[in-house]
Amino acid sequence: MEHLKKDCIVPVFKNNEVAISHTEFVETAINAVSASLGNVEITRPQLRVSHMVKGRTPDALHIPTKELQDHHKTIYYERVSWVSKIPSQTKIINGNEVSLCVGGVKSYSTDNLQGNHSVQRFKVFIGYIN
């Protein structure tokens, strides 16, 4: 989460409206689940990212790639998936202890970033894990 917050940019649509960031998606979903279940404890999310997208700052558009300095480079990840457990919500099913978990996926590839601001898509799940 810290890497996504500190080191990654948040993409924008063609009309410069900011997309929902991966960290904003995760934090908002966790807060919503916690509030709807009566402020239960939720474990720190486990995250996976894919498809690093490299870019550059506007002042570095005409600088050759091999001459770019670190402050000219930008990155973000195309997709994030995450899962968190809710330790207080456990059950015994067929002799196995299962615990409730929540998670989701957000992919910028499903958001038409090349066009004007549109509906942003994400997937959320909640269920028991063995």
C-alpha positions as a Markdown table, in Angstrom:
| # | Residue | x | y | z |
|---|---|---|---|---|
| 1 | Met | 0.0 | 0.0 | 0.0 |
| 2 | Glu | 2.8 | 2.4 | 0.9 |
| 3 | His | 4.5 | 1.9 | -2.5 |
| 4 | Leu | 1.3 | 2.5 | -4.3 |
| 5 | Lys | 0.6 | 5.7 | -2.3 |
| 6 | Lys | 4.1 | 7.2 | -2.4 |
| 7 | Asp | 5.7 | 6.0 | -5.6 |
| 8 | Cys | 2.9 | 5.6 | -8.1 |
| 9 | Ile | 0.9 | 8.2 | -10.0 |
| 10 | Val | -2.9 | 8.0 | -10.5 |
| 11 | Pro | -3.9 | 8.0 | -14.2 |
| 12 | Val | -6.3 | 10.5 | -15.6 |
| 13 | Phe | -8.9 | 10.4 | -18.3 |
| 14 | Lys | -8.4 | 12.3 | -21.5 |
| 15 | Asn | -10.2 | 15.4 | -20.0 |
| 16 | Asn | -7.8 | 15.3 | -17.0 |
| 17 | Glu | -10.3 | 13.9 | -14.5 |
| 18 | Val | -8.5 | 11.7 | -12.0 |
| 19 | Ala | -9.3 | 8.0 | -11.9 |
| 20 | Ile | -10.0 | 6.2 | -8.6 |
| 21 | Ser | -6.6 | 5.2 | -7.3 |
| 22 | His | -5.9 | 1.6 | -6.3 |
| 23 | Thr | -5.3 | 2.6 | -2.7 |
| 24 | Glu | -8.5 | 4.7 | -2.6 |
| 25 | Phe | -10.5 | 1.7 | -3.8 |
| 26 | Val | -9.0 | -0.7 | -1.2 |
| 27 | Glu | -9.4 | 1.7 | 1.7 |
| 28 | Thr | -12.9 | 2.7 | 0.8 |
| 29 | Ala | -14.0 | -1.0 | 0.4 |
| 30 | Ile | -12.5 | -2.0 | 3.7 |
| 31 | Asn | -14.1 | 1.0 | 5.5 |
| 32 | Ala | -17.5 | 0.2 | 4.0 |
| 33 | Val | -17.3 | -3.5 | 5.0 |
| 34 | Ser | -16.1 | -2.6 | 8.5 |
| 35 | Ala | -19.0 | -0.1 | 9.0 |
| 36 | Ser | -21.6 | -2.5 | 7.6 |
| 37 | Leu | -20.6 | -5.3 | 9.8 |
| 38 | Gly | -20.5 | -3.2 | 13.0 |
| 39 | Asn | -16.9 | -1.8 | 12.9 |
| 40 | Val | -15.3 | -5.3 | 13.0 |
| 41 | Glu | -11.5 | -5.7 | 12.8 |
| 42 | Ile | -10.3 | -6.4 | 9.3 |
| 43 | Thr | -6.7 | -7.6 | 8.7 |
| 44 | Arg | -4.3 | -5.5 | 6.7 |
| 45 | Pro | -4.9 | -6.2 | 3.0 |
| 46 | Gln | -2.7 | -8.5 | 1.0 |
| 47 | Leu | -2.2 | -6.9 | -2.4 |
| 48 | Arg | -1.0 | -8.1 | -5.8 |
| 49 | Val | -0.3 | -5.8 | -8.7 |
| 50 | Ser | 0.4 | -6.5 | -12.4 |
| 51 | His | 1.4 | -4.8 | -15.6 |
| 52 | Met | 3.6 | -1.9 | -14.6 |
| 53 | Val | 3.1 | 1.1 | -16.8 |
| 54 | Lys | 6.1 | 3.3 | -17.2 |
| 55 | Gly | 5.8 | 7.0 | -18.1 |
| 56 | Arg | 7.6 | 10.3 | -17.8 |
| 57 | Thr | 6.8 | 13.8 | -16.6 |
| 58 | Pro | 5.8 | 16.4 | -19.1 |
| 59 | Asp | 9.1 | 18.2 | -18.9 |
| 60 | Ala | 10.9 | 15.0 | -20.0 |
| 61 | Leu | 9.0 | 14.3 | -23.2 |
| 62 | His | 11.9 | 15.1 | -25.5 |
| 63 | Ile | 14.6 | 13.5 | -23.4 |
| 64 | Pro | 15.9 | 10.1 | -24.7 |
| 65 | Thr | 15.0 | 7.2 | -22.4 |
| 66 | Lys | 18.7 | 6.4 | -21.5 |
| 67 | Glu | 19.1 | 10.0 | -20.3 |
| 68 | Leu | 16.0 | 10.1 | -18.0 |
| 69 | Gln | 16.7 | 10.8 | -14.4 |
| 70 | Asp | 14.6 | 9.3 | -11.6 |
| 71 | His | 12.5 | 12.5 | -11.1 |
| 72 | His | 11.5 | 12.3 | -14.8 |
| 73 | Lys | 10.1 | 8.8 | -14.5 |
| 74 | Thr | 6.5 | 7.8 | -13.5 |
| 75 | Ile | 4.9 | 4.4 | -12.9 |
| 76 | Tyr | 1.6 | 2.9 | -12.1 |
| 77 | Tyr | 0.2 | -0.6 | -12.2 |
| 78 | Glu | -2.6 | -1.6 | -14.5 |
| 79 | Arg | -4.3 | -3.9 | -12.0 |
| 80 | Val | -4.5 | -4.5 | -8.3 |
| 81 | Ser | -6.2 | -7.4 | -6.4 |
| 82 | Trp | -6.5 | -7.6 | -2.7 |
| 83 | Val | -7.9 | -9.7 | 0.1 |
| 84 | Ser | -8.4 | -9.1 | 3.9 |
| 85 | Lys | -9.7 | -11.5 | 6.5 |
| 86 | Ile | -12.3 | -10.7 | 9.2 |
| 87 | Pro | -10.9 | -12.7 | 12.1 |
| 88 | Ser | -14.0 | -12.3 | 14.4 |
| 89 | Gln | -16.2 | -14.0 | 11.8 |
| 90 | Thr | -15.4 | -17.7 | 11.8 |
| 91 | Lys | -17.6 | -20.8 | 11.5 |
| 92 | Ile | -17.1 | -24.5 | 11.5 |
| 93 | Ile | -18.4 | -26.2 | 8.3 |
| 94 | Asn | -18.0 | -30.0 | 7.9 |
| 95 | Gly | -15.3 | -29.9 | 10.6 |
| 96 | Asn | -13.3 | -27.2 | 9.0 |
| 97 | Glu | -12.9 | -23.7 | 10.5 |
| 98 | Val | -13.6 | -21.1 | 7.9 |
| 99 | Ser | -13.2 | -17.3 | 8.2 |
| 100 | Leu | -14.9 | -14.5 | 6.4 |
| 101 | Cys | -12.8 | -12.6 | 3.9 |
| 102 | Val | -13.3 | -9.6 | 1.6 |
| 103 | Gly | -11.4 | -8.5 | -1.4 |
| 104 | Gly | -11.6 | -7.0 | -4.8 |
| 105 | Val | -10.0 | -6.2 | -8.2 |
| 106 | Lys | -9.5 | -2.8 | -9.9 |
| 107 | Ser | -8.1 | -2.6 | -13.4 |
| 108 | Tyr | -7.5 | 0.6 | -15.3 |
| 109 | Ser | -7.8 | -1.4 | -18.6 |
| 110 | Thr | -11.6 | -1.6 | -18.0 |
| 111 | Asp | -11.7 | 2.2 | -17.6 |
| 112 | Asn | -11.5 | 3.9 | -20.9 |
| 113 | Leu | -8.7 | 6.3 | -19.9 |
| 114 | Gln | -8.2 | 7.3 | -23.6 |
| 115 | Gly | -11.7 | 8.9 | -23.6 |
| 116 | Asn | -13.5 | 11.3 | -21.4 |
| 117 | His | -14.4 | 10.4 | -17.8 |
| 118 | Ser | -16.7 | 7.4 | -17.8 |
| 119 | Val | -18.0 | 4.9 | -15.3 |
| 120 | Gln | -15.2 | 3.2 | -13.5 |
| 121 | Arg | -15.4 | -0.5 | -12.9 |
| 122 | Phe | -14.2 | -2.7 | -10.0 |
| 123 | Lys | -15.0 | -6.1 | -8.6 |
| 124 | Val | -15.6 | -6.8 | -4.9 |
| 125 | Phe | -16.2 | -10.2 | -3.2 |
| 126 | Ile | -17.0 | -11.4 | 0.3 |
| 127 | Gly | -17.1 | -15.0 | 1.4 |
| 128 | Tyr | -15.7 | -17.7 | 3.6 |
| 129 | Ile | -12.2 | -19.1 | 3.1 |
| 130 | Asn | -11.1 | -22.5 | 4.2 |
